[in-house]
Amino acid sequence: MKKFLKNNVYITITLLFIVQLFKNNLLFKNCILNGCHVFIEQIFPTLFPMFIINDILMNYNFIAILNTIFSKIREKIFGMSKQAFYIFLMSILSGTPTNAYIASKLVQENKLKKKEASIILGYAFFLNPLFLFNMLNSIFSNQNTVLK
């Protein structure tokens, strides 16, 4: 009986949402267009270069170069593998979505275990510096909103 009521509540809420979607379609259209505008103008230009730079660095074995430079610090202070340390450093430089991209790529290449990737992603959560700069610049440069 509880499952039946729960399903009916979900169906009712979904139907109400659909009715509101047709009733206020101009509002939803404007929200979707504003979201697409923010993505194209603010988010994509800051994320895409970081993905390209990280792919280039990984293809040229930048992980090994970082390991030779920071091996003593990595072992004594952080106590993590060189791949996890690479994710941590690159998340400081390039931000949150990029560190998840790097972790998934290293897991797919069997260079990092899933458990270690999930642990490093838990404490390597930093904002993309370019995104942060663009957002703060648009806020403090006499613009009241991010949207135009």
C-alpha positions as CSV (number, residue, x, y, z in Angstrom):
1,M,0.0,0.0,0.0
2,K,2.8,2.4,0.9
3,K,4.5,1.7,-2.4
4,F,1.3,2.3,-4.3
5,L,0.9,5.7,-2.5
6,K,4.5,6.6,-3.1
7,N,4.2,5.8,-6.8
8,N,1.0,7.9,-7.1
9,V,2.6,10.9,-5.4
10,Y,5.6,10.7,-7.9
11,I,3.2,10.4,-10.8
12,T,1.1,13.4,-9.6
13,I,4.1,15.6,-9.1
14,T,5.4,14.7,-12.5
15,L,2.1,15.5,-14.1
16,L,1.9,18.8,-12.3
17,F,5.4,19.7,-13.5
18,I,4.4,18.9,-17.1
19,V,1.2,21.0,-16.8
20,Q,3.3,23.9,-15.5
21,L,5.8,23.4,-18.3
22,F,3.0,23.9,-20.9
23,K,1.3,26.6,-18.9
24,N,4.5,28.7,-18.4
25,N,6.5,27.7,-21.4
26,L,7.9,31.2,-22.0
27,L,9.4,31.2,-18.6
28,F,11.0,27.8,-19.1
29,K,12.2,28.8,-22.5
30,N,13.9,31.9,-21.1
31,C,15.5,29.9,-18.3
32,I,16.9,27.4,-20.7
33,L,18.2,30.0,-23.0
34,N,19.8,31.9,-20.1
35,G,21.4,28.7,-18.9
36,C,22.8,28.0,-22.4
37,H,24.1,31.5,-22.6
38,V,25.9,31.2,-19.3
39,F,27.4,27.9,-20.4
40,I,28.6,29.3,-23.7
41,E,29.9,32.6,-22.4
42,Q,31.3,31.7,-19.0
43,I,31.7,28.0,-18.4
44,F,32.9,26.5,-21.7
45,P,35.7,29.0,-22.3
46,T,37.2,28.2,-18.9
47,L,36.8,24.4,-18.9
48,F,37.7,23.5,-22.5
49,P,41.3,24.8,-22.4
50,M,42.0,23.0,-19.2
51,F,40.8,19.7,-20.6
52,I,43.1,20.2,-23.7
53,I,46.1,21.2,-21.5
54,N,45.6,18.2,-19.2
55,D,45.4,15.7,-22.1
56,I,48.6,17.2,-23.6
57,L,50.4,17.0,-20.2
58,M,49.3,13.4,-19.7
59,N,50.3,12.3,-23.2
60,Y,53.8,13.7,-22.6
61,N,54.1,11.9,-19.3
62,F,53.9,14.9,-17.1
63,I,53.1,12.6,-14.1
64,A,56.6,11.2,-14.2
65,I,58.1,14.7,-14.3
66,L,56.1,15.8,-11.3
67,N,57.1,12.6,-9.5
68,T,60.8,13.4,-9.9
69,I,60.3,16.9,-8.7
70,F,57.9,16.3,-5.8
71,S,58.7,12.7,-4.9
72,K,60.0,13.4,-1.4
73,I,57.2,15.9,-0.5
74,R,54.6,13.5,-2.0
75,E,55.8,10.5,0.1
76,K,56.5,12.3,3.4
77,I,53.7,14.8,3.6
78,F,50.9,13.4,1.5
79,G,51.6,9.7,1.4
80,M,49.8,9.1,-1.9
81,S,50.6,7.6,-5.3
82,K,52.1,9.7,-8.0
83,Q,48.9,9.5,-10.0
84,A,46.8,10.7,-7.0
85,F,49.3,13.5,-6.4
86,Y,49.0,14.5,-10.1
87,I,45.2,14.7,-9.7
88,F,45.6,16.8,-6.5
89,L,48.1,19.3,-8.2
90,M,46.1,19.6,-11.4
91,S,42.9,20.2,-9.4
92,I,44.6,23.1,-7.7
93,L,45.6,24.5,-11.1
94,S,42.6,23.6,-13.2
95,G,39.6,23.0,-11.0
96,T,36.9,20.6,-10.1
97,P,35.5,19.1,-13.3
98,T,39.0,18.6,-14.7
99,N,40.2,16.5,-11.7
100,A,37.2,14.1,-12.2
101,Y,38.1,13.8,-15.9
102,I,41.8,13.1,-15.0
103,A,40.8,10.5,-12.4
104,S,38.4,8.7,-14.7
105,K,41.0,8.6,-17.5
106,L,43.6,7.2,-15.1
107,V,41.1,4.6,-13.8
108,Q,40.3,3.6,-17.4
109,E,44.0,3.2,-18.2
110,N,44.4,1.0,-15.0
111,K,46.9,3.4,-13.6
112,L,44.7,4.3,-10.6
113,K,42.3,2.2,-8.5
114,K,38.7,3.3,-8.3
115,K,38.9,3.5,-4.5
116,E,41.9,5.7,-4.6
117,A,40.3,7.9,-7.2
118,S,37.2,8.4,-5.1
119,I,39.3,9.2,-2.1
120,I,41.4,11.8,-3.9
121,L,38.3,13.4,-5.5
122,G,36.9,13.8,-2.0
123,Y,39.6,16.2,-0.9
124,A,40.8,17.7,-4.2
125,F,37.8,19.9,-4.7
126,F,39.0,23.3,-6.0
127,L,37.3,25.8,-8.3
128,N,38.7,26.4,-11.7
129,P,40.8,29.6,-11.4
130,L,39.8,30.9,-14.8
131,F,36.1,30.3,-14.0
132,L,36.5,32.1,-10.7
133,F,38.3,35.0,-12.3
134,N,35.7,35.4,-15.0
135,M,32.8,35.2,-12.5
136,L,34.4,37.6,-10.0
137,N,35.4,40.0,-12.8
138,S,31.8,40.1,-14.2
139,I,30.4,40.7,-10.7
140,F,32.8,43.4,-9.7
141,S,33.1,45.3,-13.0
142,N,29.9,47.2,-12.4
143,Q,27.7,44.4,-13.7
144,N,24.9,43.4,-11.3
145,T,24.3,40.1,-12.9
146,V,26.2,37.4,-14.7
147,L,23.6,37.1,-17.4
148,K,23.3,39.8,-20.1
